[in-house]
Amino acid sequence: MLYREAGQFKTSYGADQAIFPILQDKLGMIVILALAVVVVPLMASTYMLNSILIPFLVFSMAAIGLNLLTGYCGQLSLGTGGFMACGAFFAYKLTTAFPELHIVLVFLLSGLGTAMVGILFGIPSLRIKGFYLAVATLAAQFFLVWMFNKFDWWTNYSASGVISAPPREVLPGAFITGTEAEPVTKYYFLLGFVAVLALIAKNLVRSRIGRAWMAIRDMDIAAEIIGIRPLWTKLSAFAISSFYIGIAGALWAFVYTGSVEALAFEINRSFQVLFMIIIGGLGSILGSFLGAAFIVLLPILLNAGMLAIDPTISSALVSHIEFMIFGALIVFFLIVEPHGLARLWALAKEKLRLWPFPY
C-alpha cells in the first residue's frame, strides 16, 4: 500500500519518462542522500570510511563504466584493469607536469585520455564479438600493464616503480590526496563526484545513444538495418565506458590507496569489476552500486565470520574460500537470476505495488 502510485497522474511525456516517476521513489532517494551526506559521516569510523565506503564508491564508478559497455552495448570486455591503470598513470603524469592544474580537471582529463585508448582497443569490436572480443580486450589488459611496468617514464624514473600521489586540494584547505587528506573529506568528494557521473550515465542510457547501444546489444544486424551505425555506436560505447573506468583508476590511485602502481590493476581487478556487474545486474546503473557493495562487503564479512569460528585460520585459506564463493555466486546468478540484484529489487517493487492483495 505504501508503494502504490494511485492518484499520481502524469500530464506530460517528460513526467512519464522521469528517472523517479512516482513520489515514493523521490522520497526514498532523498532519504538515501540524507543518510549518505549527514548520518554516515557522523556515525562512520575511520576504518569504515577508508576500508568500506571509499573503495565502494571507487568500484561503483568502475562498475558503471563496464556496465555501459557490457550491460548496455553487449560488448564483453576483460580489459577493465588496464583501462584503470591508464587513468591512474595519466593522472599522475598530469599532476606532476602541471602542478597548478585543479585535481578535478586532472581526473576528467585522465578519463578523456583513457577514452582515446578505449577507442583504439575498441576497433576490433567492429569485426569480432563475444568470446573473441573478450580475448582482444584481454590482450589490451596485458599490454597496458606491461607498458606501465616496462617504461620508467610513467613513474618519473622511480627506482621502486611505485610512486605516491602528490597532495592536492579540491577546495582551499580540503585535501583529497596526500597524507594531509582526511577520510571524511575524501568521502564527501567521492560521493559528490560519483553521484554526478552516475546521474549523467543514467540519463545517457535513456537518450538516443543509449537506445542505440541497446539495439546493438539485442540484435546488431537488425539495428544496422533500421539505420543505427555500428561503427559509431560501438566506438562511442568503448570511449564513454573507458572514460568512466579511467576516472575510477585515477580515484583508486589518488583518493583510495594514495599510490600509483601497475600491479594494482592486473587481471584480477578486471574480473573483480566484471563480477560486480554480473552479480549487481547487467544493464542497470543501480546494479553497478549493488554489485560494488556486495563485492566490497563480502571479503570483510567473510574474514570476520571465519575468524569468529576459528581465530587461528590462515588468511590464504580465507582467500581461497572467498574465490570459491565468488565463483558459486556467479553460477547461481547466471542460472537463477541473470539480471542480478537489481532485478530482485525491481521484482520487490512490483510486489509492493500489489500488496496486500494476492498476485
C-alpha positions as CSV (number, residue, x, y, z in Angstrom):
1,M,0.0,0.0,0.0
2,L,2.9,2.4,0.7
3,Y,4.3,2.0,-2.8
4,R,1.3,2.4,-5.0
5,E,1.1,5.3,-7.4
6,A,-2.7,5.6,-7.2
7,G,-3.7,9.2,-7.6
8,Q,-0.4,10.3,-9.1
9,F,-1.1,11.5,-12.6
10,K,1.4,12.3,-15.4
11,T,0.4,15.3,-17.6
12,S,3.5,15.3,-19.9
13,Y,5.8,12.9,-21.7
14,G,8.7,14.3,-19.7
15,A,7.0,13.5,-16.4
16,D,6.1,10.0,-17.6
17,Q,9.8,9.3,-18.5
18,A,11.3,10.8,-15.4
19,I,14.1,8.9,-13.6
20,F,11.9,8.7,-10.5
21,P,8.4,8.5,-11.9
22,I,6.5,8.2,-8.6
23,L,6.6,10.2,-5.3
24,Q,7.8,7.2,-3.3
25,D,10.9,6.9,-5.4
26,K,11.8,10.5,-5.0
27,L,11.3,10.4,-1.2
28,G,13.3,7.2,-1.0
29,M,16.2,8.9,-2.9
30,I,16.0,11.9,-0.7
31,V,16.3,9.7,2.4
32,I,19.2,7.8,1.0
33,L,21.1,11.0,0.1
34,A,20.3,12.4,3.6
35,L,21.8,9.3,5.2
36,A,24.8,9.4,2.9
37,V,25.5,13.1,3.4
38,V,24.6,13.7,7.0
39,V,24.3,10.4,9.0
40,V,27.1,8.3,7.6
41,P,30.0,10.9,8.1
42,L,28.8,11.4,11.7
43,M,28.5,7.7,12.6
44,A,31.2,6.1,10.4
45,S,34.6,5.3,11.9
46,T,37.9,6.0,10.1
47,Y,38.1,2.3,9.3
48,M,34.7,2.2,7.8
49,L,35.4,5.3,5.6
50,N,38.8,4.1,4.4
51,S,38.1,0.4,4.0
52,I,34.5,0.2,3.0
53,L,32.8,3.4,1.8
54,I,35.7,4.9,-0.2
55,P,36.5,1.7,-2.1
56,F,32.8,1.1,-2.6
57,L,32.4,4.5,-4.4
58,V,35.5,3.9,-6.5
59,F,34.4,0.5,-7.5
60,S,30.9,1.8,-8.3
61,M,32.5,4.2,-10.8
62,A,34.4,1.4,-12.5
63,A,31.3,-0.9,-12.5
64,I,29.2,1.9,-14.1
65,G,31.8,2.2,-16.8
66,L,31.9,-1.5,-17.6
67,N,28.1,-1.8,-17.4
68,L,27.8,0.9,-20.1
69,L,29.9,-1.2,-22.4
70,T,28.9,-4.8,-21.5
71,G,25.5,-4.4,-19.9
72,Y,24.0,-1.8,-22.3
73,C,26.0,-2.3,-25.5
74,G,26.7,-6.0,-25.2
75,Q,30.5,-5.7,-25.8
76,L,32.3,-8.1,-23.5
77,S,35.5,-6.6,-22.1
78,L,38.2,-8.1,-19.8
79,G,40.5,-5.0,-20.0
80,T,39.0,-3.0,-17.2
81,G,42.1,-3.2,-15.0
82,G,44.3,-2.0,-17.9
83,F,42.0,1.0,-18.5
84,M,42.0,1.8,-14.8
85,A,45.8,1.8,-15.0
86,C,45.7,4.2,-17.8
87,G,43.6,6.6,-15.8
88,A,45.9,6.3,-12.8
89,F,49.1,6.9,-14.7
90,F,47.6,9.7,-16.9
91,A,46.5,11.5,-13.7
92,Y,50.0,11.1,-12.2
93,K,51.7,12.5,-15.2
94,L,49.3,15.4,-15.4
95,T,49.7,16.3,-11.8
96,T,53.5,16.2,-12.0
97,A,53.7,18.0,-15.3
98,F,51.1,20.7,-14.5
99,P,51.1,21.2,-10.7
100,E,48.7,24.2,-11.0
101,L,46.0,22.1,-12.7
102,H,43.0,21.5,-10.5
103,I,42.6,17.9,-9.3
104,V,39.0,17.6,-10.7
105,L,40.3,18.7,-14.1
106,V,43.1,16.2,-13.8
107,F,40.6,13.4,-13.2
108,L,38.5,14.4,-16.1
109,L,41.5,14.7,-18.5
110,S,42.7,11.3,-17.4
111,G,39.3,10.0,-18.3
112,L,39.5,11.6,-21.7
113,G,42.9,10.1,-22.3
114,T,41.7,6.7,-21.3
115,A,38.7,7.2,-23.7
116,M,41.2,7.6,-26.5
117,V,42.9,4.3,-25.5
118,G,39.5,2.7,-25.3
119,I,38.6,3.7,-28.8
120,L,41.9,2.3,-30.1
121,F,41.3,-1.1,-28.5
122,G,37.6,-1.0,-29.4
123,I,38.3,-1.0,-33.1
124,P,38.4,-4.9,-33.2
125,S,34.7,-4.9,-32.0
126,L,33.7,-3.8,-35.5
127,R,34.7,-7.2,-36.8
128,I,34.5,-9.6,-33.8
129,K,32.2,-10.1,-30.9
130,G,31.5,-12.3,-27.9
131,F,34.4,-14.6,-26.8
132,Y,36.8,-13.3,-29.5
133,L,36.2,-9.7,-28.4
134,A,36.9,-10.7,-24.8
135,V,40.2,-12.2,-25.8
136,A,41.1,-9.0,-27.7
137,T,40.4,-6.8,-24.7
138,L,42.3,-9.3,-22.5
139,A,45.3,-8.7,-24.8
140,A,44.8,-5.0,-24.1
141,Q,44.8,-5.6,-20.4
142,F,48.2,-7.4,-20.6
143,F,49.7,-4.9,-23.0
144,L,48.8,-1.9,-20.9
145,V,50.0,-3.3,-17.6
146,W,53.3,-4.4,-19.3
147,M,53.8,-0.9,-20.8
148,F,53.4,0.8,-17.5
149,N,55.8,-1.6,-15.9
150,K,58.3,-1.6,-18.7
151,F,58.8,2.1,-19.3
152,D,60.1,4.1,-16.3
153,W,58.9,7.4,-17.9
154,W,55.4,6.7,-16.5
155,T,56.8,6.6,-12.9
156,N,59.2,9.6,-13.5
157,Y,62.1,7.1,-13.3
158,S,61.3,6.0,-9.8
159,A,63.7,3.2,-8.6
160,S,60.9,1.2,-7.0
161,G,58.3,1.7,-9.7
162,V,55.8,2.7,-7.1
163,I,55.0,6.4,-6.7
164,S,52.9,8.3,-4.2
165,A,50.1,10.5,-5.3
166,P,51.1,14.2,-4.7
167,P,48.9,16.2,-2.3
168,R,46.1,18.1,-4.0
169,E,43.2,20.2,-2.8
170,V,39.6,20.2,-4.1
171,L,38.9,23.4,-2.2
172,P,41.3,25.6,-0.2
173,G,42.4,23.6,2.8
174,A,40.4,20.5,1.7
175,F,43.0,17.9,0.7
176,I,41.7,14.8,-1.1
177,T,45.1,13.3,-1.9
178,G,48.3,13.0,0.1
179,T,48.9,12.5,3.8
180,E,47.0,15.7,4.7
181,A,43.8,14.3,3.3
182,E,41.1,13.5,5.9
183,P,38.8,10.4,5.3
184,V,35.6,12.5,5.6
185,T,36.9,15.0,3.0
186,K,37.7,12.2,0.6
187,Y,34.3,10.5,1.2
188,Y,32.4,13.7,0.5
189,F,34.4,14.4,-2.6
190,L,33.9,10.8,-3.9
191,L,30.2,10.9,-3.0
192,G,29.5,14.0,-5.0
193,F,31.7,13.1,-7.9
194,V,30.3,9.6,-8.3
195,A,26.7,10.8,-7.8
196,V,27.0,13.4,-10.6
197,L,28.6,11.0,-13.1
198,A,26.1,8.3,-12.2
199,L,23.3,10.7,-12.9
200,I,24.9,11.6,-16.2
201,A,25.2,7.9,-17.1
202,K,21.6,7.2,-16.1
203,N,20.4,10.0,-18.5
204,L,22.8,8.8,-21.1
205,V,21.4,5.3,-21.4
206,R,17.9,6.8,-21.6
207,S,18.9,9.0,-24.5
208,R,19.3,8.3,-28.2
209,I,22.8,7.0,-27.8
210,G,21.7,4.6,-25.0
211,R,18.9,3.3,-27.2
212,A,21.4,2.7,-30.0
213,W,23.6,0.7,-27.6
214,M,20.8,-1.5,-26.5
215,A,19.7,-2.1,-30.1
216,I,23.2,-3.2,-31.0
217,R,23.2,-5.4,-27.9
218,D,19.9,-7.1,-28.7
219,M,20.4,-7.7,-32.4
220,D,23.2,-5.8,-34.2
221,I,22.1,-6.8,-37.7
222,A,18.5,-5.5,-37.1
223,A,19.9,-2.3,-35.6
224,E,22.0,-1.7,-38.7
225,I,19.0,-2.3,-40.9
226,I,17.0,0.4,-39.2
227,G,19.8,3.0,-39.6
228,I,22.0,2.6,-36.5
229,R,25.7,2.8,-37.4
230,P,27.6,0.0,-35.7
231,L,31.0,1.8,-36.1
232,W,30.0,5.0,-34.3
233,T,27.8,3.2,-31.7
234,K,30.4,0.6,-30.6
235,L,33.2,3.0,-30.5
236,S,31.2,5.6,-28.5
237,A,30.4,2.8,-26.0
238,F,34.1,2.0,-25.7
239,A,35.0,5.7,-25.3
240,I,32.4,6.6,-22.7
241,S,33.0,3.3,-20.8
242,S,36.8,3.9,-20.8
243,F,36.2,7.5,-19.7
244,Y,34.4,6.3,-16.5
245,I,36.8,3.4,-15.9
246,G,39.8,5.8,-16.4
247,I,38.4,8.2,-13.8
248,A,37.9,5.2,-11.5
249,G,41.5,4.3,-11.8
250,A,42.6,7.8,-11.1
251,L,40.4,7.9,-8.0
252,W,41.7,4.5,-6.9
253,A,45.4,5.7,-7.0
254,F,44.9,9.2,-5.7
255,V,42.0,9.1,-3.3
256,Y,41.9,5.5,-2.1
257,T,45.4,4.0,-2.0
258,G,47.5,7.1,-2.4
259,S,50.0,5.3,-4.6
260,V,50.3,4.6,-8.3
261,E,51.5,1.2,-9.3
262,A,50.7,-1.1,-12.2
263,L,50.4,-4.2,-10.0
264,A,47.2,-2.9,-8.5
265,F,45.5,-3.2,-11.9
266,E,46.3,-6.7,-13.1
267,I,43.8,-9.2,-14.5
268,N,42.2,-9.9,-11.1
269,R,41.0,-6.3,-11.0
270,S,39.2,-6.8,-14.3
271,F,37.5,-10.0,-13.2
272,Q,36.5,-8.3,-9.9
273,V,34.7,-5.4,-11.7
274,L,33.1,-8.0,-14.1
275,F,31.8,-9.9,-11.1
276,M,30.3,-6.7,-9.8
277,I,28.1,-6.1,-12.8
278,I,27.1,-9.7,-13.1
279,I,26.0,-10.0,-9.5
280,G,24.6,-6.5,-9.4
281,G,22.8,-6.7,-12.7
282,L,23.8,-6.2,-16.3
283,G,22.2,-3.2,-18.0
284,S,21.5,-1.4,-14.7
285,I,23.1,1.7,-13.1
286,L,21.6,0.6,-9.7
287,G,23.1,-2.8,-10.3
288,S,26.6,-1.3,-10.5
289,F,26.2,0.1,-7.0
290,L,24.7,-3.1,-5.6
291,G,27.4,-5.3,-7.1
292,A,30.1,-3.0,-5.8
293,A,28.7,-3.0,-2.3
294,F,28.4,-6.8,-2.4
295,I,32.0,-7.4,-3.6
296,V,33.4,-4.9,-1.1
297,L,31.5,-6.2,1.9
298,L,31.8,-9.9,1.2
299,P,35.5,-10.3,2.0
300,I,35.1,-8.2,5.2
301,L,32.2,-10.2,6.4
302,L,33.8,-13.5,5.4
303,N,37.0,-12.7,7.2
304,A,35.1,-11.7,10.3
305,G,33.0,-14.8,10.2
306,M,36.0,-17.1,9.7
307,L,37.9,-15.5,12.5
308,A,34.9,-15.8,14.8
309,I,34.7,-19.6,14.1
310,D,38.5,-20.2,14.2
311,P,40.9,-17.4,15.2
312,T,43.9,-19.5,14.0
313,I,42.7,-19.8,10.4
314,S,45.1,-18.7,7.8
315,S,44.5,-15.7,5.5
316,A,45.4,-17.8,2.5
317,L,42.6,-20.3,3.3
318,V,40.1,-17.4,3.7
319,S,41.2,-16.0,0.3
320,H,40.6,-19.4,-1.4
321,I,37.2,-19.7,0.2
322,E,36.4,-16.2,-1.0
323,F,37.2,-17.1,-4.6
324,M,35.1,-20.3,-4.3
325,I,32.1,-18.2,-3.0
326,F,32.5,-15.7,-5.8
327,G,32.5,-18.5,-8.4
328,A,29.5,-20.2,-6.9
329,L,27.6,-16.8,-6.8
330,I,28.4,-16.1,-10.4
331,V,27.0,-19.5,-11.4
332,F,24.0,-19.0,-9.2
333,F,23.1,-15.6,-10.6
334,L,23.6,-16.7,-14.2
335,I,21.2,-19.6,-13.7
336,V,18.6,-18.3,-11.2
337,E,18.5,-14.5,-11.9
338,P,20.7,-13.4,-14.8
339,H,19.8,-9.8,-14.2
340,G,21.3,-9.8,-10.7
341,L,20.4,-8.0,-7.6
342,A,18.9,-5.1,-9.5
343,R,16.2,-7.4,-10.9
344,L,15.4,-8.7,-7.4
345,W,14.8,-5.1,-6.3
346,A,12.6,-4.5,-9.3
347,L,10.5,-7.6,-8.5
348,A,10.2,-6.5,-4.9
349,K,8.8,-3.1,-6.0
350,E,6.3,-4.9,-8.2
351,K,5.1,-7.0,-5.3
352,L,4.9,-3.9,-3.1
353,R,2.6,-2.3,-5.7
354,L,0.1,-5.2,-5.3
355,W,0.5,-5.9,-1.5
356,P,-1.6,-7.0,0.4
357,F,-3.7,-8.3,-2.5
358,P,-2.9,-11.7,-4.0
359,Y,-0.9,-12.0,-7.1
